């Protein structure tokens, strides 16, 4: 029985330590998990927000060191596929372009870049206006 208690205690201690490692895994020991919550609270007050003519940032959430932004494209999959086909492009080429643009945007803003470099993760979920998932992009580092 005593061995079971010791194993249980070690498991509990290990999971807390792992969470702390995620939150403080940076050179200045900033609690990036608390920072993610702070950013979520600041940005939430400004939502929904038009990012462009066809893109609206609807919500933002945080969990540990991750910020997740949920954006809605103001059209459906059929519209996008038709527009891409008419332009001689594919859905894969559009997804690659979105990944590059999202990476560039996240890493070109100084605050966002600092958040990522201090151990934060930015996750972007893009959905069509009917709720269908289009693309999910996770950014863990800036080059």
LOKOL-88531 format. One record per atom (N, C-alpha, C, O): residue number from 1; residue in one letter; atom name; x, z, y. Coordinates in Angstrom, 2 decimals. Layout:
BEGIN
SITE   zaza   balo   rofi         u         w         v
SITE    NUM      a     CA         X         Z         Y
...
//
This chain:
BEGIN
SITE   zaza   balo   rofi         u         w         v
SITE      1      x      N      0.83      0.00     -1.19
SITE      1      x     CA      0.00      0.00      0.00
SITE      1      x      C      0.87      0.00      1.25
SITE      1      x      O      0.58     -0.69      2.23
SITE      2      x      N      1.92      0.76      1.21
SITE      2      x     CA      2.82      0.85      2.36
SITE      2      x      C      3.46     -0.51      2.63
SITE      2      x      O      3.65     -0.87      3.79
SITE      3      x      N      3.80     -1.25      1.59
SITE      3      x     CA      4.40     -2.58      1.75
SITE      3      x      C      3.41     -3.53      2.41
SITE      3      x      O      3.80     -4.32      3.27
SITE      4      x      N      2.14     -3.47      2.03
SITE      4      x     CA      1.11     -4.31      2.66
SITE      4      x      C      1.00     -4.01      4.15
SITE      4      x      O      0.89     -4.93      4.97
SITE      5      x      N      1.03     -2.73      4.50
SITE      5      x     CA      0.96     -2.35      5.90
SITE      5      x      C      2.16     -2.90      6.68
SITE      5      x      O      1.99     -3.41      7.79
SITE      6      x      N      3.33     -2.81      6.13
SITE      6      x     CA      4.54     -3.32      6.79
SITE      6      x      C      4.45     -4.83      6.97
SITE      6      x      O      4.79     -5.34      8.04
SITE      7      x      N      4.00     -5.54      5.95
SITE      7      x     CA      3.87     -7.00      6.06
SITE      7      x      C      2.84     -7.35      7.13
SITE      7      x      O      3.08     -8.24      7.95
SITE      8      x      N      1.69     -6.67      7.13
SITE      8      x     CA      0.66     -6.92      8.12
SITE      8      x      C      1.19     -6.67      9.53
SITE      8      x      O      0.95     -7.46     10.44
SITE      9      x      N      1.91     -5.59      9.72
SITE      9      x     CA      2.49     -5.25     11.02
SITE      9      x      C      3.48     -6.32     11.47
SITE      9      x      O      3.49     -6.71     12.64
SITE     10      x      N      4.31     -6.79     10.56
SITE     10      x     CA      5.29     -7.82     10.89
SITE     10      x      C      4.58     -9.12     11.29
SITE     10      x      O      5.02     -9.78     12.24
SITE     11      x      N      3.53     -9.49     10.61
SITE     11      x     CA      2.78    -10.70     10.96
SITE     11      x      C      2.16    -10.57     12.35
SITE     11      x      O      2.19    -11.51     13.14
SITE     12      x      N      1.59     -9.41     12.64
SITE     12      x     CA      0.99     -9.18     13.94
SITE     12      x      C      2.04     -9.25     15.04
SITE     12      x      O      1.81     -9.88     16.07
SITE     13      x      N      3.16     -8.63     14.84
SITE     13      x     CA      4.24     -8.62     15.82
SITE     13      x      C      4.82    -10.02     16.01
SITE     13      x      O      5.12    -10.40     17.14
SITE     14      x      N      4.96    -10.77     14.95
SITE     14      x     CA      5.52    -12.11     15.03
SITE     14      x      C      4.63    -13.04     15.84
SITE     14      x      O      5.14    -13.81     16.65
SITE     15      x      N      3.31    -12.99     15.65
SITE     15      x     CA      2.42    -13.88     16.39
SITE     15      x      C      2.43    -13.55     17.88
SITE     15      x      O      2.37    -14.46     18.71
SITE     16      x      N      2.50    -12.27     18.23
SITE     16      x     CA      2.58    -11.89     19.63
SITE     16      x      C      3.90    -12.38     20.23
SITE     16      x      O      3.92    -12.89     21.35
SITE     17      x      N      4.98    -12.25     19.51
SITE     17      x     CA      6.27    -12.71     19.99
SITE     17      x      C      6.29    -14.21     20.16
SITE     17      x      O      6.85    -14.70     21.14
SITE     18      x      N      5.69    -14.94     19.24
SITE     18      x     CA      5.64    -16.40     19.36
SITE     18      x      C      4.86    -16.81     20.60
SITE     18      x      O      5.27    -17.74     21.30
SITE     19      x      N      3.75    -16.13     20.88
SITE     19      x     CA      2.98    -16.44     22.08
SITE     19      x      C      3.79    -16.15     23.33
SITE     19      x      O      3.78    -16.93     24.28
SITE     20      x      N      4.49    -15.02     23.34
SITE     20      x     CA      5.33    -14.68     24.49
SITE     20      x      C      6.43    -15.73     24.66
SITE     20      x      O      6.76    -16.08     25.79
SITE     21      x      N      6.99    -16.23     23.56
SITE     21      x     CA      8.02    -17.26     23.65
SITE     21      x      C      7.47    -18.51     24.33
SITE     21      x      O      8.16    -19.11     25.15
SITE     22      x      N      6.26    -18.91     24.00
SITE     22      x     CA      5.63    -20.07     24.64
SITE     22      x      C      5.46    -19.82     26.12
SITE     22      x      O      5.68    -20.71     26.94
SITE     23      x      N      5.06    -18.63     26.48
SITE     23      x     CA      4.76    -18.31     27.88
SITE     23      x      C      6.01    -18.10     28.74
SITE     23      x      O      5.99    -18.36     29.94
SITE     24      x      N      7.08    -17.63     28.14
SITE     24      x     CA      8.28    -17.31     28.91
SITE     24      x      C      9.49    -18.14     28.53
SITE     24      x      O     10.62    -17.75     28.82
SITE     25      x      N      9.28    -19.28     27.89
SITE     25      x     CA     10.38    -20.11     27.41
SITE     25      x      C     10.94    -20.99     28.52
SITE     25      x      O     10.88    -22.22     28.45
SITE     26      x      N     11.48    -20.34     29.56
SITE     26      x     CA     12.08    -21.07     30.66
SITE     26      x      C     13.17    -20.23     31.32
SITE     26      x      O     13.24    -19.01     31.13
SITE     27      x      N     14.01    -20.89     32.07
SITE     27      x     CA     15.21    -20.26     32.62
SITE     27      x      C     14.91    -19.13     33.61
SITE     27      x      O     15.71    -18.21     33.75
SITE     28      x      N     13.77    -19.20     34.30
SITE     28      x     CA     13.46    -18.17     35.30
SITE     28      x      C     12.46    -17.13     34.79
SITE     28      x      O     12.01    -16.27     35.54
SITE     29      x      N     12.12    -17.22     33.48
SITE     29      x     CA     11.21    -16.27     32.84
SITE     29      x      C      9.84    -16.20     33.54
SITE     29      x      O      9.21    -15.14     33.57
SITE     30      x      N      9.39    -17.34     34.08
SITE     30      x     CA      8.07    -17.43     34.67
SITE     30      x      C      7.05    -17.46     33.54
SITE     30      x      O      7.24    -18.16     32.55
SITE     31      x      N      5.98    -16.71     33.68
SITE     31      x     CA      4.91    -16.74     32.69
SITE     31      x      C      4.10    -18.01     32.91
SITE     31      x      O      3.17    -18.04     33.72
SITE     32      x      N      4.47    -19.07     32.19
SITE     32      x     CA      3.85    -20.38     32.39
SITE     32      x      C      2.39    -20.37     31.92
SITE     32      x      O      1.60    -21.20     32.37
SITE     33      x      N      2.03    -19.46     31.03
SITE     33      x     CA      0.64    -19.35     30.58
SITE     33      x      C     -0.24    -18.84     31.72
SITE     33      x      O     -1.35    -19.34     31.92
SITE     34      x      N      0.24    -17.85     32.45
SITE     34      x     CA     -0.50    -17.37     33.62
SITE     34      x      C     -0.55    -18.45     34.70
SITE     34      x      O     -1.56    -18.58     35.40
SITE     35      x      N      0.51    -19.21     34.83
SITE     35      x     CA      0.55    -20.29     35.81
SITE     35      x      C     -0.48    -21.36     35.45
SITE     35      x      O     -1.14    -21.90     36.33
SITE     36      x      N     -0.61    -21.67     34.17
SITE     36      x     CA     -1.63    -22.64     33.72
SITE     36      x      C     -3.03    -22.15     34.10
SITE     36      x      O     -3.86    -22.93     34.55
SITE     37      x      N     -3.29    -20.87     33.90
SITE     37      x     CA     -4.59    -20.30     34.27
SITE     37      x      C     -4.81    -20.38     35.78
SITE     37      x      O     -5.91    -20.67     36.24
SITE     38      x      N     -3.75    -20.11     36.55
SITE     38      x     CA     -3.85    -20.15     38.02
SITE     38      x      C     -4.17    -21.57     38.50
SITE     38      x      O     -5.03    -21.76     39.36
SITE     39      x      N     -3.46    -22.55     37.95
SITE     39      x     CA     -3.70    -23.95     38.33
SITE     39      x      C     -5.12    -24.36     37.95
SITE     39      x      O     -5.82    -25.01     38.74
SITE     40      x      N     -5.54    -23.98     36.76
SITE     40      x     CA     -6.91    -24.28     36.32
SITE     40      x      C     -7.93    -23.76     37.32
SITE     40      x      O     -8.87    -24.47     37.69
SITE     41      x      N     -7.74    -22.52     37.76
SITE     41      x     CA     -8.68    -21.92     38.71
SITE     41      x      C     -8.68    -22.64     40.04
SITE     41      x      O     -9.73    -22.86     40.64
SITE     42      x      N     -7.49    -23.03     40.52
SITE     42      x     CA     -7.40    -23.75     41.79
SITE     42      x      C     -8.04    -25.13     41.72
SITE     42      x      O     -8.81    -25.50     42.61
SITE     43      x      N     -7.74    -25.87     40.68
SITE     43      x     CA     -8.24    -27.24     40.56
SITE     43      x      C     -9.73    -27.26     40.26
SITE     43      x      O    -10.45    -28.13     40.74
SITE     44      x      N    -10.21    -26.32     39.47
SITE     44      x     CA    -11.63    -26.29     39.09
SITE     44      x      C    -12.56    -26.27     40.30
SITE     44      x      O    -13.63    -26.87     40.28
SITE     45      x      N    -12.12    -25.58     41.34
SITE     45      x     CA    -12.95    -25.49     42.55
SITE     45      x      C    -13.13    -26.84     43.24
SITE     45      x      O    -14.07    -27.01     44.01
SITE     46      x      N    -12.27    -27.80     42.97
SITE     46      x     CA    -12.30    -29.11     43.62
SITE     46      x      C    -12.98    -30.19     42.77
SITE     46      x      O    -12.99    -31.35     43.15
SITE     47      x      N    -13.53    -29.82     41.63
SITE     47      x     CA    -14.07    -30.81     40.69
SITE     47      x      C    -15.59    -30.90     40.76
SITE     47      x      O    -16.25    -29.92     41.11
SITE     48      x      N    -16.15    -32.04     40.42
SITE     48      x     CA    -15.49    -33.29     40.03
SITE     48      x      C    -14.79    -33.94     41.22
SITE     48      x      O    -15.15    -33.71     42.38
SITE     49      x      N    -13.79    -34.77     40.91
SITE     49      x     CA    -13.00    -35.42     41.96
SITE     49      x      C    -12.74    -36.88     41.57
SITE     49      x      O    -12.29    -37.16     40.46
SITE     50      x      N    -13.03    -37.79     42.50
SITE     50      x     CA    -12.76    -39.20     42.25
SITE     50      x      C    -11.26    -39.45     42.34
SITE     50      x      O    -10.64    -39.17     43.36
SITE     51      x      N    -10.70    -39.98     41.27
SITE     51      x     CA     -9.28    -40.32     41.23
SITE     51      x      C     -9.10    -41.76     41.70
SITE     51      x      O     -8.13    -42.08     42.40
SITE     52      x      N    -10.04    -42.62     41.32
SITE     52      x     CA    -10.05    -44.01     41.77
SITE     52      x      C    -11.50    -44.49     41.73
SITE     52      x      O    -12.41    -43.71     41.46
SITE     53      x      N    -11.69    -45.75     41.99
SITE     53      x     CA    -13.03    -46.32     41.99
SITE     53      x      C    -13.73    -46.16     40.63
SITE     53      x      O    -14.95    -46.01     40.57
SITE     54      x      N    -12.95    -46.19     39.55
SITE     54      x     CA    -13.52    -46.15     38.20
SITE     54      x      C    -13.11    -44.95     37.37
SITE     54      x      O    -13.28    -44.96     36.15
SITE     55      x      N    -12.56    -43.91     38.01
SITE     55      x     CA    -12.08    -42.75     37.26
SITE     55      x      C    -12.41    -41.46     38.01
SITE     55      x      O    -12.10    -41.31     39.19
SITE     56      x      N    -13.04    -40.53     37.29
SITE     56      x     CA    -13.41    -39.23     37.87
SITE     56      x      C    -12.81    -38.11     37.02
SITE     56      x      O    -12.99    -38.08     35.80
SITE     57      x      N    -12.10    -37.20     37.68
SITE     57      x     CA    -11.61    -36.00     37.00
SITE     57      x      C    -12.78    -35.03     36.96
SITE     57      x      O    -13.26    -34.56     37.99
SITE     58      x      N    -13.25    -34.73     35.74
SITE     58      x     CA    -14.47    -33.93     35.58
SITE     58      x      C    -14.20    -32.45     35.40
SITE     58      x      O    -14.92    -31.62     35.97
SITE     59      x      N    -13.18    -32.11     34.62
SITE     59      x     CA    -12.94    -30.69     34.35
SITE     59      x      C    -11.48    -30.48     33.98
SITE     59      x      O    -10.75    -31.41     33.66
SITE     60      x      N    -11.09    -29.21     34.05
SITE     60      x     CA     -9.74    -28.82     33.65
SITE     60      x      C     -9.85    -27.48     32.94
SITE     60      x      O    -10.63    -26.61     33.33
SITE     61      x      N     -9.06    -27.33     31.88
SITE     61      x     CA     -9.06    -26.08     31.14
SITE     61      x      C     -7.62    -25.71     30.82
SITE     61      x      O     -6.70    -26.53     30.93
SITE     62      x      N     -7.44    -24.45     30.44
SITE     62      x     CA     -6.10    -24.00     30.07
SITE     62      x      C     -6.19    -23.17     28.80
SITE     62      x      O     -7.16    -22.46     28.56
SITE     63      x      N     -5.14    -23.29     28.02
SITE     63      x     CA     -4.98    -22.45     26.83
SITE     63      x      C     -3.50    -22.24     26.63
SITE     63      x      O     -2.74    -23.18     26.39
SITE     64      x      N     -3.09    -20.99     26.73
SITE     64      x     CA     -1.68    -20.64     26.68
SITE     64      x      C     -0.91    -21.46     27.71
SITE     64      x      O     -1.18    -21.34     28.91
SITE     65      x      N      0.06    -22.30     27.30
SITE     65      x     CA      0.89    -23.03     28.25
SITE     65      x      C      0.40    -24.46     28.50
SITE     65      x      O      1.12    -25.28     29.06
SITE     66      x      N     -0.84    -24.75     28.09
SITE     66      x     CA     -1.35    -26.11     28.19
SITE     66      x      C     -2.50    -26.23     29.17
SITE     66      x      O     -3.45    -25.45     29.14
SITE     67      x      N     -2.40    -27.22     30.05
SITE     67      x     CA     -3.49    -27.61     30.94
SITE     67      x      C     -4.10    -28.89     30.39
SITE     67      x      O     -3.38    -29.85     30.13
SITE     68      x      N     -5.40    -28.91     30.22
SITE     68      x     CA     -6.08    -30.11     29.73
SITE     68      x      C     -7.03    -30.61     30.80
SITE     68      x      O     -7.95    -29.90     31.22
SITE     69      x      N     -6.80    -31.84     31.24
SITE     69      x     CA     -7.65    -32.49     32.24
SITE     69      x      C     -8.56    -33.48     31.53
SITE     69      x      O     -8.10    -34.29     30.72
SITE     70      x      N     -9.84    -33.41     31.83
SITE     70      x     CA    -10.82    -34.31     31.23
SITE     70      x      C    -11.30    -35.28     32.29
SITE     70      x      O    -11.86    -34.88     33.31
SITE     71      x      N    -11.07    -36.56     32.04
SITE     71      x     CA    -11.42    -37.60     33.00
SITE     71      x      C    -12.42    -38.57     32.37
SITE     71      x      O    -12.37    -38.85     31.17
SITE     72      x      N    -13.31    -39.09     33.21
SITE     72      x     CA    -14.31    -40.04     32.74
SITE     72      x      C    -14.09    -41.39     33.41
SITE     72      x      O    -13.99    -41.50     34.63
SITE     73      x      N    -14.01    -42.41     32.56
SITE     73      x     CA    -13.98    -43.78     33.05
SITE     73      x      C    -15.42    -44.19     33.34
SITE     73      x      O    -16.31    -43.92     32.54
SITE     74      x      N    -15.65    -44.83     34.48
SITE     74      x     CA    -17.01    -45.13     34.90
SITE     74      x      C    -17.51    -46.46     34.34
SITE     74      x      O    -18.13    -47.26     35.05
SITE     75      x      N    -17.24    -46.68     33.07
SITE     75      x     CA    -17.74    -47.85     32.34
SITE     75      x      C    -17.65    -47.52     30.86
SITE     75      x      O    -17.12    -46.47     30.48
SITE     76      x      N    -18.18    -48.39     30.02
SITE     76      x     CA    -18.14    -48.15     28.58
SITE     76      x      C    -17.09    -49.03     27.90
SITE     76      x      O    -16.47    -49.88     28.54
SITE     77      x      N    -16.91    -48.82     26.62
SITE     77      x     CA    -15.90    -49.56     25.85
SITE     77      x      C    -16.15    -51.07     25.91
SITE     77      x      O    -15.20    -51.84     26.08
SITE     78      x      N    -17.39    -51.49     25.77
SITE     78      x     CA    -17.71    -52.93     25.78
SITE     78      x      C    -17.26    -53.58     27.08
SITE     78      x      O    -16.68    -54.67     27.07
SITE     79      x      N    -17.52    -52.92     28.20
SITE     79      x     CA    -17.12    -53.46     29.49
SITE     79      x      C    -15.60    -53.62     29.56
SITE     79      x      O    -15.10    -54.66     29.99
SITE     80      x      N    -14.87    -52.59     29.12
SITE     80      x     CA    -13.41    -52.64     29.17
SITE     80      x      C    -12.87    -53.72     28.25
SITE     80      x      O    -11.99    -54.49     28.64
SITE     81      x      N    -13.39    -53.79     27.03
SITE     81      x     CA    -12.91    -54.81     26.09
SITE     81      x      C    -13.16    -56.22     26.62
SITE     81      x      O    -12.31    -57.10     26.46
SITE     82      x      N    -14.31    -56.45     27.23
SITE     82      x     CA    -14.63    -57.77     27.80
SITE     82      x      C    -13.68    -58.09     28.96
SITE     82      x      O    -13.14    -59.19     29.04
SITE     83      x      N    -13.49    -57.12     29.84
SITE     83      x     CA    -12.60    -57.34     31.00
SITE     83      x      C    -11.17    -57.62     30.53
SITE     83      x      O    -10.50    -58.50     31.07
SITE     84      x      N    -10.72    -56.88     29.54
SITE     84      x     CA     -9.36    -57.10     29.03
SITE     84      x      C     -9.25    -58.46     28.36
SITE     84      x      O     -8.27    -59.18     28.58
SITE     85      x      N    -10.23    -58.82     27.57
SITE     85      x     CA    -10.22    -60.12     26.88
SITE     85      x      C    -10.22    -61.26     27.90
SITE     85      x      O     -9.49    -62.24     27.74
SITE     86      x      N    -11.04    -61.14     28.92
SITE     86      x     CA    -11.09    -62.16     29.97
SITE     86      x      C     -9.75    -62.30     30.68
SITE     86      x      O     -9.41    -63.39     31.15
SITE     87      x      N     -8.99    -61.23     30.74
SITE     87      x     CA     -7.68    -61.24     31.39
SITE     87      x      C     -6.54    -61.52     30.42
SITE     87      x      O     -5.37    -61.49     30.81
SITE     88      x      N     -6.86    -61.80     29.17
SITE     88      x     CA     -5.83    -62.10     28.19
SITE     88      x      C     -5.06    -60.89     27.69
SITE     88      x      O     -3.91    -61.03     27.25
SITE     89      x      N     -5.67    -59.72     27.76
SITE     89      x     CA     -5.01    -58.48     27.34
SITE     89      x      C     -5.74    -57.86     26.17
SITE     89      x      O     -6.86    -58.24     25.84
SITE     90      x      N     -5.08    -56.89     25.53
SITE     90      x     CA     -5.67    -56.17     24.41
SITE     90      x      C     -5.90    -54.71     24.79
SITE     90      x      O     -5.37    -54.21     25.78
SITE     91      x      N     -6.69    -54.05     23.96
SITE     91      x     CA     -6.94    -52.63     24.16
SITE     91      x      C     -5.64    -51.84     24.00
SITE     91      x      O     -5.41    -50.87     24.73
SITE     92      x      N     -4.79    -52.25     23.05
SITE     92      x     CA     -3.50    -51.56     22.86
SITE     92      x      C     -2.62    -51.67     24.10
SITE     92      x      O     -1.96    -50.70     24.47
SITE     93      x      N     -2.62    -52.84     24.75
SITE     93      x     CA     -1.80    -52.99     25.95
SITE     93      x      C     -2.33    -52.09     27.08
SITE     93      x      O     -1.56    -51.57     27.88
SITE     94      x      N     -3.65    -51.93     27.13
SITE     94      x     CA     -4.25    -51.06     28.14
SITE     94      x      C     -3.90    -49.60     27.86
SITE     94      x      O     -3.60    -48.84     28.78
SITE     95      x      N     -3.92    -49.22     26.59
SITE     95      x     CA     -3.57    -47.84     26.24
SITE     95      x      C     -2.11    -47.56     26.59
SITE     95      x      O     -1.79    -46.48     27.11
SITE     96      x      N     -1.23    -48.51     26.32
SITE     96      x     CA      0.19    -48.33     26.68
SITE     96      x      C      0.34    -48.19     28.19
SITE     96      x      O      1.10    -47.35     28.66
SITE     97      x      N     -0.37    -49.01     28.94
SITE     97      x     CA     -0.30    -48.94     30.39
SITE     97      x      C     -0.80    -47.58     30.88
SITE     97      x      O     -0.19    -46.98     31.78
SITE     98      x      N     -1.89    -47.08     30.31
SITE     98      x     CA     -2.43    -45.77     30.69
SITE     98      x      C     -1.42    -44.66     30.37
SITE     98      x      O     -1.26    -43.72     31.15
SITE     99      x      N     -0.76    -44.76     29.23
SITE     99      x     CA      0.23    -43.75     28.86
SITE     99      x      C      1.39    -43.72     29.85
SITE     99      x      O      1.83    -42.64     30.27
SITE    100      x      N      1.88    -44.90     30.24
SITE    100      x     CA      2.98    -44.98     31.20
SITE    100      x      C      2.53    -44.45     32.56
SITE    100      x      O      3.25    -43.68     33.20
SITE    101      x      N      1.36    -44.87     33.00
SITE    101      x     CA      0.86    -44.43     34.31
SITE    101      x      C      0.62    -42.92     34.33
SITE    101      x      O      0.92    -42.26     35.33
SITE    102      x      N      0.09    -42.37     33.26
SITE    102      x     CA     -0.17    -40.93     33.20
SITE    102      x      C      1.14    -40.15     33.19
SITE    102      x      O      1.28    -39.15     33.89
SITE    103      x      N      2.10    -40.60     32.41
SITE    103      x     CA      3.43    -39.97     32.38
SITE    103      x      C      4.06    -40.01     33.77
SITE    103      x      O      4.58    -39.00     34.24
SITE    104      x      N      4.02    -41.17     34.41
SITE    104      x     CA      4.61    -41.31     35.75
SITE    104      x      C      3.92    -40.40     36.76
SITE    104      x      O      4.59    -39.76     37.57
SITE    105      x      N      2.61    -40.35     36.71
SITE    105      x     CA      1.87    -39.51     37.66
SITE    105      x      C      2.20    -38.03     37.44
SITE    105      x      O      2.45    -37.31     38.40
SITE    106      x      N      2.20    -37.59     36.19
SITE    106      x     CA      2.47    -36.18     35.89
SITE    106      x      C      3.88    -35.78     36.27
SITE    106      x      O      4.12    -34.64     36.68
SITE    107      x      N      4.82    -36.70     36.14
SITE    107      x     CA      6.23    -36.36     36.38
SITE    107      x      C      6.71    -36.74     37.77
SITE    107      x      O      7.84    -36.42     38.13
SITE    108      x      N      5.90    -37.41     38.55
SITE    108      x     CA      6.34    -37.78     39.90
SITE    108      x      C      5.90    -36.75     40.95
SITE    108      x      O      6.48    -36.68     42.03
SITE    109      x      N      4.89    -35.97     40.64
SITE    109      x     CA      4.47    -34.90     41.55
SITE    109      x      C      5.34    -33.68     41.30
SITE    109      x      O      5.43    -33.21     40.16
SITE    110      x      N      5.97    -33.17     42.32
SITE    110      x     CA      6.97    -32.12     42.15
SITE    110      x      C      6.40    -30.88     41.45
SITE    110      x      O      7.05    -30.31     40.58
SITE    111      x      N      5.21    -30.45     41.82
SITE    111      x     CA      4.66    -29.25     41.21
SITE    111      x      C      4.37    -29.48     39.73
SITE    111      x      O      4.69    -28.64     38.89
SITE    112      x      N      3.76    -30.62     39.42
SITE    112      x     CA      3.44    -30.95     38.04
SITE    112      x      C      4.70    -31.07     37.20
SITE    112      x      O      4.76    -30.58     36.07
SITE    113      x      N      5.71    -31.71     37.75
SITE    113      x     CA      6.98    -31.86     37.05
SITE    113      x      C      7.62    -30.50     36.77
SITE    113      x      O      8.12    -30.26     35.68
SITE    114      x      N      7.59    -29.61     37.76
SITE    114      x     CA      8.15    -28.27     37.59
SITE    114      x      C      7.38    -27.50     36.50
SITE    114      x      O      7.99    -26.81     35.68
SITE    115      x      N      6.06    -27.63     36.50
SITE    115      x     CA      5.24    -26.98     35.48
SITE    115      x      C      5.69    -27.42     34.08
SITE    115      x      O      5.86    -26.59     33.18
SITE    116      x      N      5.87    -28.72     33.90
SITE    116      x     CA      6.28    -29.26     32.60
SITE    116      x      C      7.70    -28.82     32.26
SITE    116      x      O      7.97    -28.43     31.13
SITE    117      x      N      8.60    -28.89     33.22
SITE    117      x     CA      9.99    -28.52     32.96
SITE    117      x      C     10.17    -27.03     32.66
SITE    117      x      O     11.16    -26.63     32.06
SITE    118      x      N      9.20    -26.21     33.08
SITE    118      x     CA      9.26    -24.77     32.81
SITE    118      x      C      8.48    -24.39     31.55
SITE    118      x      O      8.17    -23.22     31.33
SITE    119      x      N      8.16    -25.40     30.73
SITE    119      x     CA      7.54    -25.12     29.44
SITE    119      x      C      6.04    -25.38     29.38
SITE    119      x      O      5.41    -25.11     28.35
SITE    120      x      N      5.47    -25.89     30.46
SITE    120      x     CA      4.05    -26.22     30.45
SITE    120      x      C      3.81    -27.56     29.77
SITE    120      x      O      4.71    -28.40     29.69
SITE    121      x      N      2.61    -27.74     29.29
SITE    121      x     CA      2.20    -28.98     28.66
SITE    121      x      C      0.96    -29.47     29.39
SITE    121      x      O      0.06    -28.69     29.69
SITE    122      x      N      0.93    -30.77     29.68
SITE    122      x     CA     -0.24    -31.36     30.33
SITE    122      x      C     -0.88    -32.33     29.35
SITE    122      x      O     -0.24    -33.24     28.82
SITE    123      x      N     -2.15    -32.11     29.12
SITE    123      x     CA     -2.92    -32.93     28.20
SITE    123      x      C     -4.02    -33.63     29.00
SITE    123      x      O     -4.73    -32.99     29.78
SITE    124      x      N     -4.15    -34.93     28.81
SITE    124      x     CA     -5.16    -35.72     29.51
SITE    124      x      C     -6.09    -36.35     28.49
SITE    124      x      O     -5.64    -37.03     27.57
SITE    125      x      N     -7.38    -36.13     28.67
SITE    125      x     CA     -8.39    -36.71     27.78
SITE    125      x      C     -9.23    -37.66     28.62
SITE    125      x      O     -9.87    -37.26     29.59
SITE    126      x      N     -9.22    -38.93     28.22
SITE    126      x     CA     -9.99    -39.96     28.91
SITE    126      x      C    -11.18    -40.35     28.05
SITE    126      x      O    -11.03    -40.67     26.87
SITE    127      x      N    -12.37    -40.31     28.64
SITE    127      x     CA    -13.59    -40.69     27.94
SITE    127      x      C    -14.31    -41.78     28.72
SITE    127      x      O    -14.20    -41.87     29.94
SITE    128      x      N    -15.06    -42.59     27.99
SITE    128      x     CA    -15.94    -43.56     28.63
SITE    128      x      C    -17.16    -42.82     29.17
SITE    128      x      O    -17.40    -41.66     28.82
SITE    129      x      N    -17.93    -43.49     30.03
SITE    129      x     CA    -19.07    -42.82     30.66
SITE    129      x      C    -20.15    -42.38     29.66
SITE    129      x      O    -20.97    -41.52     29.98
SITE    130      x      N    -20.16    -42.97     28.47
SITE    130      x     CA    -21.13    -42.56     27.45
SITE    130      x      C    -20.61    -41.40     26.59
SITE    130      x      O    -21.28    -40.98     25.65
SITE    131      x      N    -19.42    -40.89     26.92
SITE    131      x     CA    -18.85    -39.74     26.21
SITE    131      x      C    -17.89    -40.11     25.08
SITE    131      x      O    -17.23    -39.23     24.52
SITE    132      x      N    -17.80    -41.40     24.75
SITE    132      x     CA    -16.88    -41.82     23.68
SITE    132      x      C    -15.44    -41.60     24.13
SITE    132      x      O    -15.07    -41.93     25.25
SITE    133      x      N    -14.63    -41.05     23.23
SITE    133      x     CA    -13.22    -40.83     23.52
SITE    133      x      C    -12.48    -42.16     23.62
SITE    133      x      O    -12.62    -43.01     22.74
SITE    134      x      N    -11.71    -42.33     24.69
SITE    134      x     CA    -10.89    -43.52     24.83
SITE    134      x      C     -9.44    -43.24     24.46
SITE    134      x      O     -8.85    -43.97     23.67
SITE    135      x      N     -8.88    -42.17     25.04
SITE    135      x     CA     -7.45    -41.93     24.88
SITE    135      x      C     -7.13    -40.48     25.21
SITE    135      x      O     -7.72    -39.88     26.11
SITE    136      x      N     -6.19    -39.92     24.46
SITE    136      x     CA     -5.68    -38.58     24.76
SITE    136      x      C     -4.16    -38.68     24.86
SITE    136      x      O     -3.50    -39.21     23.97
SITE    137      x      N     -3.63    -38.17     25.96
SITE    137      x     CA     -2.20    -38.26     26.23
SITE    137      x      C     -1.67    -36.85     26.47
SITE    137      x      O     -2.24    -36.10     27.27
SITE    138      x      N     -0.60    -36.48     25.78
SITE    138      x     CA      0.03    -35.19     25.94
SITE    138      x      C      1.44    -35.38     26.49
SITE    138      x      O      2.23    -36.16     25.97
SITE    139      x      N      1.73    -34.64     27.57
SITE    139      x     CA      3.04    -34.73     28.21
SITE    139      x      C      3.73    -33.38     28.10
SITE    139      x      O      3.27    -32.37     28.64
SITE    140      x      N      4.86    -33.39     27.39
SITE    140      x     CA      5.62    -32.16     27.14
SITE    140      x      C      6.95    -32.15     27.86
SITE    140      x      O      7.60    -31.11     27.97
SITE    141      x      N      7.38    -33.33     28.36
SITE    141      x     CA      8.65    -33.38     29.07
SITE    141      x      C      8.65    -34.54     30.05
SITE    141      x      O      7.93    -35.52     29.87
SITE    142      x      N      9.46    -34.41     31.06
SITE    142      x     CA      9.67    -35.48     32.04
SITE    142      x      C     11.09    -35.98     31.88
SITE    142      x      O     12.02    -35.20     31.65
SITE    143      x      N     11.26    -37.28     32.01
SITE    143      x     CA     12.59    -37.88     31.85
SITE    143      x      C     13.28    -38.01     33.18
SITE    143      x      O     14.41    -38.50     33.24
//
